[in-house]
Amino acid sequence: MSNIIIPTNPADLTKLKQMIGEATNAMARIDSENELKKEIIEEIVENFEIPKKLVTKMITVAHKANFSEVSGDAEDFNDLYESVFEAKDQLNS
């Protein structure tokens, strides 16, 4: 037996259908926006010969306005990577 409470009130059913319709419309808009974003990225890659990975990252950073955070994370990663592998190389020498 299911634990789902199925609405039977006509007003609730109407509201539920309306809300589901609004959500599906929002999903359709999201799909359209994602397709537009994809086309813009492809155009940037073609026109400016910037690798897609970098274009996508630039767009994400610009959207989130977190350049300082991303830069700091990259610097931390670079420092850690160099420390680990330079230390390993020095031990093998």
Buried (B, 14 or more C-beta within 10 A) or exposed (E): EEEEEEEEEEEEEEEEEEEEEEEEEEEEEEEEEEEEEEEEBEEBBEEEEEEEEEBBEBBEBEEEEEEEEBEEEEEEEEEEEEEEEEEEEEEEE
